[in-house]
Amino acid sequence: MQNFLAHQRQARRKTWLLVTLFVLAVTSLIALAHWPILWFMEIYGTDPHTLFYQGRQQSETVYGFHLGIALTIACIIGAAVLYKYFQLRRGGHVIAGQLGGEQVQSNCYDPLERQLLNVVEEVAIAARMPVPGVYILKQQPSINAFAAGYHSHDSIIAVTQGALTQLTRDQLQAVVAHEFSHIRHGDVRLNVRMSALLFGITFIGQSGEALLYSAMNASKRVRTKGDGAGFTIVLGLVLTVFGWLGTQLGDLIKAMVCRQREFLADAGSAELTRSPYELADALLVIAGSPRKNTLRQNNAHQYSHLFFSNALSPWFSWFSTHPPLAKRIKALDPSWDGTIVERPRTAVVPEAMAAHTHSQLQAQYHAKNPENRLKLEGIDNVLGYLAHEPIDAKWLVMLLCLHDDWAIREKQLRQVIKMPGVDTFKFDQAESALSTLALKKKFMLLEVAIGALRCLPKTEQKRFLESLEAFVKSSDEWQLQAWAFYELTTHALVGISDKKAVALSKPLIVSACEQLLGALASFGHKEHNEQQAALHAAAEALQLPLTYTDQAQCQLIRLHRALLILKSLPSAKKQALMEACELCVTHDGEVNEDEQVLLHTLAACFDVDYRVFTSSPR
């Protein structure tokens, strides 16, 4: 499987391909739009043909007429694209809501929903990612799933009710891992851009359908001659036909951009779950299902390219957004004989119950198999419970950020215990359990707690982050672990999109790199000359003139400011910077615990694939 940087380069190439195809589609629609407009002019008493035969002096009028049509259509499409783009940039929860998804609370008790959350948490830990929001499309009996979002911090995972009831636990985990691969590889951002662009050329048809619906309803209620319903119906028919052409062009664009990414996400799922056969089994269940994978949703066509498998039944196979199921199964399991046994519709309910029973057996199997015990193993049950409760997760994260100095720690403990909803008995248990918890387990606990915090309203999340910042900064001297947990929590809930954009310049970038790499060198190298040599090695890799200063040593506040600047770098630049960070850390051939914390935190805040680094704190 290709590495993360290769996927990012491929995503950028796909974006340029998408823009090129979009421009061609808009040009085609503008050319075709002239015919119905000229036809309407002829019907309503304006002879458009005279515009072409009025001599040389009227040529400018002719050109202006056609240019006006082209610019009007282009402006309408552009306005629609911008509207949709800024709507979807708010996060994956917007798409989930439009498709009828309901968020699963981290403290739910429904067995199937609990199983889904456990599976998502396990895959998140395996992928070294914070737990995303989880949604269920409860009105969809078919088997499907999707990931949506613009950044890693606002991405969500959604599955249909049919996937919960008809897939075993292992199969569900493989499907969820497939969607995580889309998030890791940056496909979700490409999907948002594609949805916005394609909305610009498909909303015309949607407007025509709306006009037809309103005109037909109005004609049923009021049958008055000359009420204009006839004109509205004709206009609606023209827009619908015109929109149908745009829809077909949009389907063709989705097919050209999306198909290969599904094979890559299948490979990513096999990498995360360590078994390609479970995903192949899930695809076989879909192939044999009487409902297949189609969705009963009016706007499913608009987001069909997001789903795990075809959410619609395309008229032509070359318009399909996904490769054929048989090809995907064969790629995962070369020994498959190609046999697909379709189940009768009446067999769906009993098999769903059997799948649920089997999933409980699978849960017991995973609990006994050390290779698959990925979720919070070795962590106290009280801590696991608190991490799943949104209210308790707030003060649990604060406990993770406690200072080592007892005078400061006591002041912070008093501040935490005054928070609303804090149970003193659980508080004492949690503090005692955290004092003996290994650093690796603390990172795992934080990721689960972040999943619970995502269930809070945005306003409450914002207030919590403000409180957490004041809590961590209550001491003049920041500590590494507290800084790391604060940065990870802030980035997972806010990221960089809600912050003020930083105007980058080369001197500013060089200064920020000096602070960041200087701190990295000071954390892992004791001697001054070793620190300079490590920084020099990183500077050569970046091809930047970096100078080591003693002021950068162990100053996390300066590191925090540098991180805010460097987050604004393009993805490829951040990847190169992380490789330089790893080079700086490993210059002496050793990686201590502090360096592991720094690498893990920087990789998460830069949205770089954690698996690039073998020195992860996990």
Residue pairs with C-beta under 8 A, 6 or more apart in sequence:
1 264
1 267
1 268
1 271
2 10
2 264
3 609
3 612
4 184
4 185
4 575
4 608
4 609
4 611
4 612
5 572
5 575
7 184
7 185
7 186
7 264
8 185
8 186
8 571
8 572
8 575
9 572
11 185
11 186
11 187
11 189
11 190
14 190
14 257
14 261
15 190
15 193
17 256
17 257
18 190
18 193
18 194
18 197
18 253
18 257
19 197
21 252
21 253
21 256
21 257
22 197
22 198
22 200
22 201
22 253
25 201
25 246
25 249
25 250
25 253
26 73
26 74
26 77
26 200
26 201
28 245
28 249
29 73
29 77
29 201
29 204
29 242
29 245
29 246
29 249
30 69
30 70
30 73
30 74
32 242
32 245
33 69
33 73
33 242
34 66
34 69
36 238
36 242
37 69
38 48
40 238
41 47
41 48
42 48
42 49
51 58
51 61
51 62
51 65
52 62
54 61
54 62
76 204
77 200
77 201
78 200
80 199
80 200
80 203
81 196
81 197
81 199
81 200
82 196
84 195
84 196
84 199
84 200
85 192
85 193
85 196
87 94
88 94
88 95
88 150
88 192
88 195
88 196
89 150
89 192
89 497
90 150
90 154
91 149
91 150
91 154
91 155
91 156
92 132
92 133
92 147
92 148
92 149
92 150
92 154
92 155
92 156
92 158
92 188
93 103
93 133
93 135
93 154
93 156
94 148
95 146
95 148
95 156
95 195
95 303
95 306
96 103
96 133
96 135
96 148
96 156
96 158
98 299
98 303
99 137
99 158
99 295
99 297
99 299
99 300
99 303
100 137
100 138
100 139
100 140
100 297
101 135
101 136
101 137
101 158
102 135
102 136
102 137
102 138
103 133
103 134
103 135
103 455
104 113
104 116
104 117
104 134
104 135
104 136
105 390
105 455
106 117
106 388
106 389
106 390
106 393
106 451
106 452
106 454
106 455
107 388
107 389
107 390
107 452
108 114
108 117
111 356
112 164
112 165
112 356
113 136
113 164
115 164
115 169
115 172
115 359
115 363
116 134
116 136
116 159
116 164
116 172
116 176
117 134
117 388
117 451
118 363
118 375
119 169
119 172
119 173
119 176
120 131
120 132
120 134
120 157
120 176
120 451
121 131
121 375
121 376
121 447
121 448
121 451
122 173
122 374
122 375
123 173
123 176
123 177
123 180
123 272
123 273
124 130
124 131
124 132
124 180
124 447
124 451
125 374
125 375
125 444
125 447
125 618
126 177
126 272
126 273
126 374
127 177
127 180
127 184
127 272
127 610
128 600
128 604
128 610
128 611
128 616
128 618
129 152
129 180
129 183
129 184
129 447
129 610
130 152
130 153
130 447
130 450
130 451
130 488
130 492
130 604
131 447
131 448
131 450
131 451
131 454
132 147
132 149
132 155
132 156
132 157
132 183
132 451
132 454
133 155
133 156
133 157
133 451
133 454
133 455
134 156
134 157
134 158
134 451
135 156
135 157
135 158
135 159
136 158
136 159
136 160
136 161
136 164
137 144
137 158
137 159
137 160
137 161
137 295
137 297
138 161
139 161
139 296
139 297
140 160
140 161
140 162
140 295
140 296
140 297
141 160
141 161
141 162
141 291
141 296
141 348
142 160
142 162
142 289
142 291
142 292
142 293
142 294
142 295
142 296
143 160
143 162
143 163
143 166
143 167
143 282
143 285
143 286
143 289
143 291
143 293
143 309
144 159
144 160
144 162
144 163
144 286
144 293
144 295
144 307
144 308
144 309
144 311
145 157
145 158
145 159
145 160
145 163
145 175
145 176
145 178
145 179
145 307
145 308
146 157
146 158
146 179
146 303
146 306
146 307
146 308
147 155
147 156
147 157
147 158
147 179
147 180
147 182
147 183
147 187
147 188
147 306
148 155
148 156
148 158
148 188
148 191
148 192
148 303
148 306
149 155
149 156
149 183
149 188
149 189
149 192
150 188
150 189
150 192
150 497
151 189
151 495
151 496
151 497
151 607
152 183
152 492
152 495
152 607
153 491
153 492
153 493
153 494
153 495
154 495
154 497
155 183
155 188
157 176
157 179
157 180
159 172
159 175
159 176
160 295
162 289
162 291
163 172
163 175
164 172
165 352
165 355
165 356
166 285
166 289
166 348
166 351
166 352
166 355
167 175
167 282
167 285
167 355
168 281
168 355
168 358
168 359
168 362
169 358
169 359
169 362
169 363
169 366
170 273
170 275
170 278
170 281
170 362
171 278
171 279
171 281
171 282
171 285
172 282
172 359
173 273
173 278
174 269
174 270
174 273
174 275
174 278
174 279
174 281
174 282
175 269
175 279
175 282
175 308
177 268
177 269
177 272
177 273
177 279
178 265
178 266
178 268
178 269
178 279
178 308
179 265
179 308
180 268
180 269
180 272
181 187
181 264
181 265
181 266
181 267
181 268
181 269
181 271
181 272
182 188
182 191
182 261
182 265
184 268
184 609
185 261
185 264
185 265
185 268
186 571
187 261
187 265
190 257
191 305
191 306
194 253
194 254
194 257
194 258
194 305
195 302
195 303
195 305
195 306
198 250
198 253
198 254
198 302
199 302
201 246
201 247
201 249
201 250
202 243
202 246
202 247
202 250
202 301
202 302
203 243
204 239
204 242
204 243
204 246
205 239
205 240
205 242
205 243
205 244
205 246
205 247
206 243
207 239
207 243
208 235
208 236
208 237
208 238
208 239
208 240
208 241
208 242
208 243
209 236
209 240
209 243
210 236
211 232
211 233
211 235
211 236
211 239
212 233
212 236
212 237
212 240
214 232
215 229
215 232
215 233
215 236
216 233
218 227
218 229
218 232
219 227
219 229
219 233
247 301
248 319
251 314
251 319
251 321
252 318
252 319
254 304
254 305
254 321
255 318
255 319
255 320
255 321
257 305
258 305
258 321
258 322
259 320
259 321
259 322
259 323
262 322
262 323
262 328
263 323
263 328
263 331
266 276
266 279
266 328
266 331
266 332
269 276
269 279
270 276
270 279
270 332
273 279
274 371
276 332
276 333
277 332
277 333
279 332
280 328
280 329
280 332
280 333
280 336
283 309
283 325
283 328
283 329
283 332
284 329
284 340
286 292
286 293
286 309
286 325
287 325
287 326
287 329
287 340
287 342
288 340
288 341
288 342
288 343
289 342
289 343
289 348
290 342
290 343
290 344
290 345
290 348
291 345
291 348
292 310
292 313
293 307
293 308
293 309
293 310
293 311
294 310
294 311
294 312
294 313
295 307
295 311
295 312
300 311
300 312
301 312
303 311
304 310
304 311
304 312
304 321
305 321
307 321
307 322
309 322
309 325
310 320
310 321
310 322
314 320
314 321
317 324
322 328
326 338
326 340
329 336
330 336
330 338
343 351
365 372
366 372
366 373
367 373
376 383
376 384
376 387
376 441
376 444
376 445
376 448
378 438
378 441
379 437
379 441
379 444
379 445
380 429
380 433
380 437
382 426
382 429
382 430
382 433
383 396
383 430
383 433
383 434
383 437
383 445
384 445
384 448
385 392
386 392
386 393
386 396
386 426
386 430
386 449
387 393
387 396
387 445
387 448
387 449
387 452
388 448
388 451
388 452
389 452
390 452
390 453
390 455
390 456
391 421
392 421
392 423
392 426
392 452
393 449
393 450
393 452
393 453
394 419
394 453
394 456
394 464
394 467
395 416
395 419
395 421
395 422
395 427
396 430
396 445
396 449
397 446
397 449
397 450
397 453
397 468
397 485
397 489
398 412
398 415
398 416
398 419
398 467
398 468
398 471
399 416
399 430
399 431
399 434
400 434
400 442
400 445
400 446
400 481
400 482
400 485
401 468
401 471
401 472
401 481
401 482
401 485
401 486
402 409
402 412
402 413
402 482
403 409
403 412
403 475
403 479
403 482
404 479
405 475
408 474
408 475
411 474
412 471
412 474
413 431
415 471
415 474
416 422
416 427
416 471
417 424
417 427
434 442
437 445
439 481
439 593
439 596
439 597
439 617
440 617
440 618
442 481
442 485
443 600
443 617
443 618
444 618
446 485
446 488
446 489
450 488
450 489
450 492
450 493
453 461
453 464
453 489
453 493
454 461
454 493
456 464
461 493
461 494
465 489
465 490
465 493
465 494
468 486
468 489
468 490
469 486
469 490
472 478
472 482
472 483
472 486
478 556
478 557
478 560
479 556
480 523
480 556
480 594
480 597
480 598
481 597
483 556
483 559
483 560
483 601
484 597
484 598
484 600
484 601
487 560
487 563
487 601
487 604
487 605
488 601
488 604
488 605
491 604
491 605
492 604
496 567
496 568
499 564
501 568
502 508
502 564
502 565
502 567
502 568
504 565
504 568
504 569
508 565
509 544
509 565
509 566
509 569
510 544
510 545
510 546
511 562
512 561
512 562
512 565
512 566
513 542
513 544
513 546
513 562
513 566
513 577
514 535
514 546
514 547
514 548
514 549
514 552
515 552
515 555
515 558
515 559
515 561
515 562
516 559
516 562
516 563
516 566
516 577
516 581
516 602
517 535
517 538
517 539
517 546
517 580
517 581
517 584
518 531
518 535
518 546
518 548
518 549
518 552
518 553
519 552
519 553
519 554
519 555
519 556
519 558
519 559
519 562
519 598
520 534
520 538
520 581
520 584
520 585
520 595
520 598
521 530
521 531
521 532
521 534
521 535
521 538
521 548
521 584
521 587
522 531
522 552
522 553
522 554
523 554
523 592
523 594
523 595
523 598
524 534
524 584
524 585
524 587
524 588
524 590
524 591
524 592
524 594
524 595
525 531
525 533
525 534
525 587
525 588
528 550
530 587
530 588
531 548
531 553
532 548
533 587
534 584
534 585
534 587
534 588
535 546
535 548
535 584
536 546
536 548
537 583
537 584
537 587
538 546
538 580
538 581
538 583
538 584
539 545
539 546
539 580
541 576
541 579
541 580
541 583
542 576
542 577
542 580
551 558
552 558
563 602
563 605
566 574
566 577
566 606
567 574
567 605
567 606
569 577
569 606
571 607
574 606
574 607
574 608
575 606
575 608
577 606
578 599
578 602
578 603
578 606
578 608
578 612
578 613
579 612
581 598
581 599
581 602
582 599
582 612
582 613
582 615
585 591
585 595
585 598
585 599
585 615
586 615
591 599
591 615
593 617
595 615
596 615
596 616
596 617
597 617
599 613
599 615
599 616
600 610
600 613
600 616
600 617
600 618
602 608
603 609
603 610
603 612
603 613
604 610
610 616
